[in-house]
Amino acid sequence: MLTLFSCPKPFRNHIGIIQRNAIRSWIKLNPKPEIILLGDEEGMAEVADELRVGQISSVLRNEFGTPLVNSLFEEAEKAANYDKMCYVNADIILMNDFMRAIKRVVGEKPRSLMVGQRWNLDIREALDFGANWEKRLVAQVDREGELYPRFAIDYFVFPKGIWGEIPPFAIGRPAWDNWILYRARSQNIPVIDLTEAVIVVHQNHDYSHHPQGWMGAMKGEESKQNIKLAGEIGHVYSLLDAQYRLTQKGVERRVTPYYSPYYMYQLLVRLSESHRYLKPLIHFIKMIGDRFLSRPVKF
């Protein structure tokens, strides 16, 4: 069984609609996971009561009022009834291919971190979770979905207690998700990319929840603090750092060609740890890469 936890934003307007969609999709999973919402944002207690899911209201926050990743993971693990954990962003719809993928990986590599890419989709209204809802959603993704680049990770499936001390990252800001991949790799925990086996749907939204919008959330002071806490650019990993991928045949080793641009980039990153003069070059490459990778790939 699985304990799934998340940290929703306030349940108002469009973000309220899509977060309800997400939680209702988790309830539909088979077997149904234990679901825990963390925080005390507007409307959360009412939604937790209505949908009969758990809630932990006491989480630590930074000076900006943003919940801290280390507190979220610690509180969720303390409350969890199961050893297998899943953090997922509160705008993410999951379907039963997700549960089948977890079962397949656990059978082959039980001590592993499972991650994957998301499909961006415009959803404006409450979804109908009646008969064949997954089939209808997959067809919509096929028509309209966009596969987002490999630097954004919206879910993590992992065994309880593997992380040790997590820095006090601000949730919903850059770099903490990339650091999770770095921490797994640094502890010799296999990282497995589920992208080929599952369709994970991110419901597009604006950034009106932040006073400065997208720029404030992605480029503001909290973003800078997160990158510093992660250990600078050298610890900002992507899904290309996953050593394995789940295919129809099972878990397979992923081989990144030595001549690929990302292989060369990571080689420079690691060299920069002992050769500080390479840091400006790394930051320049990262800046160019961010501009390129911010353009989603058409389905």
C-alpha positions as CSV (number, residue, x, y, z in Angstrom):
1,M,0.0,0.0,0.0
2,L,1.0,3.6,-0.5
3,T,0.8,6.9,1.5
4,L,0.3,9.8,-0.8
5,F,0.9,13.3,0.6
6,S,0.6,16.8,-0.9
7,C,0.7,20.5,0.1
8,P,-2.2,22.3,-1.7
9,K,-2.5,26.1,-2.3
10,P,-5.7,27.9,-1.0
11,F,-8.9,26.3,-2.5
12,R,-10.2,29.3,-4.4
13,N,-11.1,30.1,-8.0
14,H,-9.5,28.0,-10.7
15,I,-6.7,26.5,-8.5
16,G,-9.4,25.3,-6.2
17,I,-11.2,23.5,-9.0
18,I,-8.0,21.7,-10.3
19,Q,-6.9,20.7,-6.8
20,R,-10.2,19.1,-6.2
21,N,-9.8,17.3,-9.6
22,A,-6.4,16.1,-8.5
23,I,-7.5,14.8,-5.1
24,R,-10.5,13.1,-6.5
25,S,-8.3,11.3,-9.0
26,W,-6.1,10.0,-6.2
27,I,-9.2,8.7,-4.4
28,K,-10.1,6.7,-7.5
29,L,-6.7,4.9,-7.5
30,N,-6.8,1.1,-7.0
31,P,-5.7,0.1,-4.5
32,K,-6.7,3.4,-2.8
33,P,-3.7,5.1,-1.1
34,E,-3.7,6.7,2.2
35,I,-4.0,10.5,1.4
36,I,-2.7,13.3,3.6
37,L,-3.0,17.0,2.9
38,L,-0.5,19.2,4.6
39,G,-1.1,22.8,5.6
40,D,-4.0,25.0,6.8
41,E,-4.7,27.0,3.6
42,E,-8.1,28.4,2.9
43,G,-10.7,25.7,2.3
44,M,-8.3,22.7,3.0
45,A,-10.1,21.5,6.1
46,E,-13.4,21.6,4.3
47,V,-12.1,19.7,1.3
48,A,-10.4,17.1,3.5
49,D,-13.6,16.5,5.4
50,E,-15.7,16.4,2.3
51,L,-13.5,14.0,0.5
52,R,-12.6,12.0,3.6
53,V,-8.8,12.4,3.4
54,G,-6.3,13.2,6.1
55,Q,-5.0,16.6,7.0
56,I,-2.0,17.8,9.0
57,S,-2.3,21.5,9.6
58,S,0.9,22.2,11.5
59,V,3.9,22.6,9.1
60,L,6.9,24.9,9.4
61,R,7.1,27.9,7.1
62,N,9.8,30.4,6.1
63,E,9.7,34.1,6.6
64,F,7.5,34.5,3.4
65,G,4.9,32.1,4.8
66,T,5.8,29.3,2.4
67,P,5.7,25.7,3.7
68,L,9.1,24.0,4.0
69,V,9.9,20.8,2.3
70,N,11.7,19.2,5.2
71,S,8.7,19.8,7.5
72,L,6.3,18.4,4.9
73,F,8.3,15.2,4.4
74,E,8.9,14.8,8.2
75,E,5.2,15.2,9.2
76,A,4.0,13.0,6.4
77,E,6.4,10.2,7.3
78,K,5.5,10.4,11.0
79,A,1.8,10.1,10.2
80,A,2.0,7.5,7.4
81,N,0.7,4.0,7.9
82,Y,2.6,2.6,5.0
83,D,6.3,2.3,4.2
84,K,5.9,3.3,0.6
85,M,5.5,7.1,0.3
86,C,4.5,9.4,-2.6
87,Y,4.8,13.2,-2.6
88,V,2.8,14.7,-5.5
89,N,2.0,18.3,-6.4
90,A,-1.7,19.2,-5.7
91,D,-2.5,20.0,-9.4
92,I,-1.5,16.6,-10.6
93,I,-4.0,14.0,-11.8
94,L,-3.0,10.4,-11.4
95,M,-4.5,7.3,-13.1
96,N,-4.3,3.6,-12.4
97,D,-1.3,3.2,-14.8
98,F,0.6,4.9,-11.9
99,M,-0.3,2.2,-9.4
100,R,0.6,-0.5,-11.9
101,A,4.0,1.1,-12.5
102,I,4.7,1.3,-8.8
103,K,3.8,-2.3,-8.3
104,R,6.1,-3.4,-11.2
105,V,9.1,-1.4,-9.9
106,V,8.6,-2.5,-6.3
107,G,8.8,-6.1,-7.5
108,E,12.1,-5.5,-9.2
109,K,13.8,-2.6,-7.2
110,P,12.0,-2.1,-3.9
111,R,14.5,0.4,-2.6
112,S,14.3,3.0,-5.3
113,L,13.1,6.5,-6.2
114,M,10.4,6.7,-8.9
115,V,9.9,9.9,-10.8
116,G,8.8,11.1,-14.3
117,Q,7.7,13.8,-16.6
118,R,4.2,15.4,-16.6
119,W,1.8,16.2,-19.4
120,N,0.5,19.8,-19.4
121,L,-3.2,20.1,-20.1
122,D,-5.7,23.0,-20.0
123,I,-8.5,22.0,-17.7
124,R,-10.9,24.7,-16.6
125,E,-13.8,22.8,-15.1
126,A,-14.5,20.1,-12.5
127,L,-13.9,16.7,-14.1
128,D,-16.6,14.0,-14.4
129,F,-15.1,10.9,-12.7
130,G,-17.9,8.6,-13.9
131,A,-17.4,5.6,-16.1
132,N,-14.4,5.6,-18.5
133,W,-13.1,8.9,-17.1
134,E,-9.5,7.7,-17.6
135,K,-10.1,6.8,-21.2
136,R,-11.6,10.2,-21.9
137,L,-8.7,12.0,-20.2
138,V,-6.1,10.0,-22.0
139,A,-7.8,10.9,-25.3
140,Q,-7.7,14.6,-24.4
141,V,-4.0,14.4,-23.6
142,D,-3.5,12.7,-26.9
143,R,-5.2,15.6,-28.7
144,E,-4.0,18.6,-26.6
145,G,-1.3,17.6,-24.1
146,E,2.3,18.8,-24.0
147,L,5.1,16.9,-22.5
148,Y,7.0,19.2,-20.1
149,P,10.9,19.1,-20.0
150,R,12.9,16.9,-17.7
151,F,14.0,19.6,-15.2
152,A,10.5,19.8,-13.5
153,I,9.6,16.8,-11.3
154,D,6.0,16.7,-9.8
155,Y,6.0,13.4,-8.0
156,F,8.3,11.2,-6.0
157,V,7.7,7.6,-4.9
158,F,10.1,6.3,-2.3
159,P,10.6,4.1,0.8
160,K,10.0,5.8,4.1
161,G,13.1,7.1,5.9
162,I,15.7,7.2,3.1
163,W,16.4,11.0,2.9
164,G,18.1,11.8,6.2
165,E,18.2,15.6,6.7
166,I,16.4,17.6,4.0
167,P,17.3,21.3,3.8
168,P,14.5,23.8,4.6
169,F,13.5,24.4,0.9
170,A,10.5,26.5,0.1
171,I,7.8,24.3,-1.6
172,G,6.7,25.4,-5.0
173,R,10.0,27.1,-5.8
174,P,12.8,25.8,-8.0
175,A,15.7,23.4,-7.2
176,W,14.3,21.3,-4.3
177,D,12.9,18.7,-6.6
178,N,16.1,18.5,-8.6
179,W,18.0,18.2,-5.3
180,I,15.9,15.1,-4.3
181,L,17.3,13.4,-7.4
182,Y,20.8,14.4,-6.4
183,R,20.4,13.1,-2.9
184,A,19.1,9.8,-4.2
185,R,22.0,9.4,-6.6
186,S,24.5,10.4,-3.9
187,Q,23.1,7.7,-1.6
188,N,23.3,5.0,-4.4
189,I,19.5,4.8,-4.5
190,P,18.4,3.8,-8.0
191,V,16.4,6.5,-9.8
192,I,13.7,5.2,-12.1
193,D,12.0,7.2,-14.8
194,L,8.3,6.2,-15.2
195,T,7.6,8.5,-18.1
196,E,7.2,5.8,-20.7
197,A,4.8,3.8,-18.5
198,V,2.4,6.4,-17.1
199,I,0.5,9.5,-18.1
200,V,0.7,12.0,-15.3
201,V,-1.4,15.1,-16.0
202,H,-0.5,18.6,-14.8
203,Q,-3.5,21.0,-15.0
204,N,-2.2,24.3,-16.2
205,H,-2.7,27.3,-13.9
206,D,-1.5,30.9,-13.4
207,Y,0.6,32.1,-10.5
208,S,-1.9,34.5,-9.0
209,H,-1.2,32.8,-5.6
210,H,2.1,34.6,-5.5
211,P,2.2,38.4,-5.1
212,Q,4.7,38.8,-7.9
213,G,3.3,36.1,-10.1
214,W,5.5,33.6,-12.1
215,M,8.6,35.8,-11.8
216,G,8.3,36.0,-8.1
217,A,7.8,32.3,-7.7
218,M,10.5,31.1,-10.1
219,K,13.1,33.9,-9.9
220,G,12.5,35.6,-6.6
221,E,14.3,35.5,-3.3
222,E,12.9,32.1,-2.3
223,S,14.2,30.7,-5.6
224,K,17.7,32.0,-4.9
225,Q,17.6,30.6,-1.4
226,N,16.5,27.2,-2.7
227,I,19.4,27.1,-5.2
228,K,21.8,28.0,-2.4
229,L,20.4,25.3,-0.1
230,A,20.7,22.8,-2.9
231,G,24.4,23.4,-3.1
232,E,24.4,25.5,-6.2
233,I,24.0,24.3,-9.8
234,G,26.1,21.1,-9.3
235,H,23.3,19.5,-7.3
236,V,20.4,20.5,-9.6
237,Y,19.7,17.2,-11.4
238,S,17.1,16.4,-14.0
239,L,15.3,13.2,-15.1
240,L,18.2,12.6,-17.5
241,D,20.1,11.7,-14.3
242,A,17.8,8.7,-13.8
243,Q,19.9,5.5,-14.3
244,Y,16.8,3.4,-15.1
245,R,13.5,3.6,-17.0
246,L,10.3,1.5,-16.8
247,T,9.3,0.0,-20.1
248,Q,6.9,-2.7,-21.2
249,K,9.7,-5.2,-20.5
250,G,10.3,-3.9,-17.0
251,V,13.0,-1.8,-15.4
252,E,15.8,-1.3,-17.8
253,R,19.2,0.5,-17.5
254,R,19.3,3.8,-19.3
255,V,22.4,4.6,-21.2
256,T,23.2,8.3,-21.9
257,P,25.6,8.5,-24.8
258,Y,29.0,10.1,-23.8
259,Y,28.7,12.4,-26.8
260,S,25.2,13.7,-25.8
261,P,24.9,17.4,-24.8
262,Y,23.6,16.5,-21.3
263,Y,26.4,14.1,-20.6
264,M,28.9,16.8,-21.5
265,Y,27.0,19.3,-19.4
266,Q,27.0,17.0,-16.3
267,L,30.7,16.3,-16.8
268,L,31.4,20.1,-16.7
269,V,29.2,20.4,-13.6
270,R,31.2,17.8,-11.8
271,L,34.5,19.2,-12.8
272,S,33.4,22.6,-11.6
273,E,33.2,21.2,-8.0
274,S,37.0,21.1,-7.9
275,H,37.7,23.7,-10.6
276,R,35.9,26.9,-9.5
277,Y,36.9,28.8,-12.6
278,L,34.4,26.7,-14.6
279,K,31.4,28.0,-12.5
280,P,30.7,31.0,-14.8
281,L,30.6,28.7,-17.8
282,I,28.2,26.4,-16.0
283,H,25.9,29.2,-15.1
284,F,25.9,30.5,-18.7
285,I,25.1,27.0,-20.1
286,K,22.3,26.7,-17.5
287,M,20.8,30.1,-18.5
288,I,20.8,29.1,-22.2
289,G,19.4,25.6,-21.3
290,D,16.6,27.1,-19.2
291,R,15.4,29.1,-22.1
292,F,15.4,26.1,-24.4
293,L,13.9,23.6,-21.9
294,S,11.1,26.0,-20.9
295,R,9.5,25.3,-24.2
296,P,7.3,22.2,-23.8
297,V,7.4,19.4,-26.4
298,K,4.2,18.8,-28.4
299,F,2.6,15.4,-27.7
